[in-house]
Amino acid sequence: MKVTIKEVARHAGVSIATVSKVINNRDYVSEKTREKVKRAIAELQYEVNANAQSLKAVRSRKVAVLVSDISNTYLMSIAKAVEEMIRSIGYHMILMSHNDAPDIEYELLQIVQQQQVDAMVLIPTGENSSTIKRMVTLGVHVIAVDRKVNDLQTDYIADDNFYGSYESVRYLQSLRHQRIAVLYGHRRNSIGEERYQGALAALKEGNTYDPTLFRGANFKEEEAYRLTTELLSLPEPPTAIYSANNTMTLGVLQAIKERGLEMPNDISVIAFGDETQWKLFRPKLTLMVQQAQQIGLEAAIMLKNRLTIEKPYPVQERIIKPVLQQNETCNVLRGH
């Protein structure tokens, strides 16, 4: 049943007229009372009309950045670009990491609401959409990076994840590999699903799909290490591995090293990720490179526009193609 303004007033302990003043930003309401009303609106999930932006008339000049992995250099480069941009217009950044755990993300979203941020740059887990929707209703600008917020339209910028996965596998096939292992992460959010589908399409198109070599490592280094060890222990192990993100690639490379294998002579490896993390790695890792600098800059510009342009405008979406770097860890399969 839809929550009414009368219920909001009762919950906040104020009159209906006071709730209306807060929603429409009319007349004077003390800051303490205003916050009581806004808290009641959030707790009851009251659907404010399109004028809800007025709830943010008094700005905190704070922006939250929620990432999935604070150790991921790609994500940190995006956070840095955002911080540099918002500082130039007098805002400050609150940086937090949910470790791809929906329960942690939920807790952090509560903190973000308490901080009364004006905007949020978010790498979502794929859960907690209703909480994020309430924040948008209350006037918080949301920029989704890398992954979409399920069932909610927000500004969005990301890699072309399907294309990157598809082309990574096709590259291995062009080197005559048939037994290609894929570590795809998971399918709980758009990035995981798109990278999964891209790899799967290429494998099936090239008639090289083997379900025993297609593994979900949850975007975790430890799981990727365990699964790669299992794959390399098969009676007929893969001759090539595609890893769908930087963090999993660490586990893949550790398992290969511990087996005493050399790249690319014993096994070929290609990874989807940011090149910064691998600059000192030898042999030089073959990559499907994310355009981190461009994505970070454009995410920061999207955010700046939302914070400085008063007139409403439609949600923006930018999809940027990653670029194949043919480095030193892939080779033509010998004997073929």
Residue pairs with C-beta under 8 A, 6 or more apart in sequence:
2 47
3 44
3 45
3 46
3 47
5 16
5 19
5 20
5 23
5 46
6 16
7 44
7 46
8 19
8 37
8 40
8 41
8 44
8 46
9 15
9 16
9 18
9 19
9 40
11 40
11 43
11 44
12 18
12 19
12 33
12 36
12 37
12 39
12 40
13 36
14 33
14 36
14 37
18 29
18 33
18 37
19 37
19 40
20 26
21 27
21 29
22 29
22 33
22 34
22 37
22 38
22 55
23 37
23 41
23 48
23 49
23 51
23 52
23 54
23 55
24 51
24 54
25 54
25 55
25 57
29 37
31 58
34 58
38 55
38 138
40 46
41 48
41 55
41 137
41 138
42 113
42 134
42 138
45 130
45 134
47 137
48 55
48 137
48 138
50 312
52 137
52 138
52 139
53 139
53 312
54 139
55 138
55 139
56 118
56 138
56 139
56 140
59 118
60 115
60 116
60 117
60 118
61 90
61 91
61 92
61 118
62 91
62 92
62 93
62 94
62 115
62 116
62 117
62 118
63 82
63 86
63 91
63 92
63 93
63 94
63 117
63 118
63 119
63 120
63 121
63 303
63 307
64 93
64 94
64 96
64 112
64 115
64 117
64 119
64 120
64 121
64 122
65 79
65 82
65 83
65 93
65 94
65 95
65 96
65 120
65 121
65 122
66 96
66 97
66 98
66 105
66 108
66 109
66 112
66 120
66 121
66 122
66 123
66 124
67 75
67 76
67 78
67 79
67 95
67 96
67 97
67 98
67 123
68 75
68 97
68 98
68 99
68 100
68 123
68 125
68 219
69 75
69 97
69 99
69 100
69 219
69 247
70 76
70 95
70 97
71 247
72 246
72 247
72 274
73 246
73 274
73 276
73 277
73 292
74 246
74 273
74 274
74 276
74 277
74 290
74 292
75 123
75 146
77 274
77 276
77 292
77 293
77 296
78 121
78 145
78 292
78 295
78 296
78 299
79 93
79 95
79 121
79 296
80 296
81 293
81 296
81 297
81 299
81 300
82 93
82 121
82 296
82 299
82 300
82 303
83 93
84 300
85 300
85 301
85 303
85 304
86 92
86 93
86 300
86 303
86 304
86 307
87 93
89 304
89 307
89 308
91 118
91 307
94 112
94 115
94 117
96 108
96 111
96 112
98 104
98 105
98 108
98 125
100 125
100 218
100 219
101 125
102 125
102 126
102 127
102 128
105 124
105 125
105 127
105 128
106 127
106 128
106 131
109 128
109 131
109 132
109 135
110 131
112 120
112 135
112 140
113 135
113 138
117 140
118 140
118 141
118 307
119 140
119 141
119 142
119 143
119 303
119 306
119 307
120 135
120 140
120 141
120 142
120 143
121 143
121 145
121 299
121 303
122 132
122 142
122 143
122 144
122 145
122 149
123 144
123 145
123 146
123 147
124 132
124 144
124 147
124 148
124 149
124 150
124 189
125 188
125 189
126 147
126 150
126 188
126 189
126 190
126 192
127 150
127 188
129 149
129 150
129 151
129 152
132 142
132 149
132 152
132 154
133 151
133 152
135 142
136 142
136 152
136 154
141 155
141 303
141 306
141 307
142 149
142 154
142 155
143 154
143 155
143 156
143 157
143 299
143 302
143 303
143 306
144 154
144 155
144 156
144 157
144 158
145 156
145 157
145 158
145 295
145 299
146 158
146 159
146 191
147 158
147 189
147 190
147 191
147 192
148 154
148 156
148 158
148 189
148 190
150 189
150 190
153 315
154 315
155 302
155 306
155 315
155 316
155 317
156 315
156 316
156 317
156 318
157 295
157 298
157 299
157 302
157 317
157 318
157 319
157 320
158 190
158 191
158 295
158 318
158 319
158 320
159 191
159 290
159 291
159 295
159 319
159 320
159 321
159 322
160 319
160 320
160 321
160 322
161 190
161 191
161 194
161 195
161 198
161 272
162 194
162 195
162 197
162 198
162 201
163 198
163 321
163 322
164 195
164 198
164 272
164 288
164 290
164 321
164 322
165 184
165 194
165 195
165 196
165 197
165 198
165 199
165 202
165 242
165 244
165 272
165 288
166 198
166 199
166 201
166 202
167 198
167 202
167 288
167 324
168 198
168 199
168 202
168 242
168 270
168 272
168 288
168 324
169 180
169 182
169 198
169 199
169 202
169 203
169 206
169 208
169 242
170 202
170 205
170 206
171 270
171 324
171 326
171 330
172 180
172 240
172 242
172 268
172 270
172 330
173 180
173 202
173 206
173 208
175 240
175 268
175 330
175 331
175 332
175 333
176 332
176 333
176 336
177 208
177 239
177 240
177 268
177 333
178 208
178 239
178 333
179 208
179 210
179 213
179 236
179 237
179 238
179 239
179 240
180 203
180 208
180 213
180 238
180 239
180 240
180 241
180 242
181 213
181 214
181 215
181 228
181 231
181 238
181 240
181 241
181 242
182 199
182 200
182 203
182 213
182 214
182 215
182 241
182 242
182 244
183 215
183 216
183 217
183 224
183 227
183 228
183 241
183 242
183 243
183 244
183 248
183 252
184 192
184 195
184 196
184 199
184 214
184 215
184 216
184 217
184 244
185 191
185 192
185 195
185 196
185 216
185 217
185 218
185 219
185 244
185 245
185 248
186 192
186 216
186 218
186 219
187 193
187 196
187 216
192 219
192 244
195 244
195 245
195 272
196 216
196 244
199 214
199 242
199 244
200 209
200 214
203 209
203 210
203 214
212 234
213 231
213 238
215 227
215 231
217 223
217 224
217 227
217 248
217 251
219 244
219 245
219 247
219 248
220 247
220 248
220 251
221 247
221 248
221 250
221 251
221 254
222 251
223 248
223 251
224 243
224 247
224 248
224 249
224 250
224 251
224 252
224 255
225 250
225 251
225 252
225 254
225 255
226 251
227 251
228 241
228 251
228 252
228 255
228 256
229 255
229 258
229 259
231 237
231 238
231 241
232 238
232 255
232 256
232 259
232 261
232 267
237 267
238 267
239 267
239 268
239 333
240 267
240 268
240 269
240 270
240 330
240 333
241 252
241 267
241 268
241 269
241 270
242 269
242 270
242 271
242 272
243 249
243 252
243 269
243 270
243 271
243 272
243 273
244 271
244 272
245 271
245 272
245 273
246 271
246 273
246 274
246 277
249 269
249 271
249 273
249 285
252 269
252 271
253 269
253 281
256 263
256 267
256 269
261 267
263 269
263 283
263 328
263 329
264 283
264 328
264 329
264 330
264 331
265 331
268 286
268 329
268 330
268 331
268 333
269 285
269 286
269 329
269 330
270 286
270 287
270 288
270 329
270 330
271 278
271 285
271 286
271 287
271 288
272 287
272 288
272 290
272 322
273 287
273 288
273 289
273 290
274 289
274 290
274 292
275 287
275 289
275 325
276 292
278 284
278 285
278 287
282 328
283 327
283 328
283 329
284 327
284 328
284 329
285 327
285 328
285 329
286 325
286 326
286 327
286 328
286 329
286 330
287 324
287 325
287 327
288 322
288 323
288 324
288 325
289 322
289 323
289 324
289 325
290 322
291 320
291 321
291 322
291 323
294 320
295 320
298 318
298 320
302 316
302 318
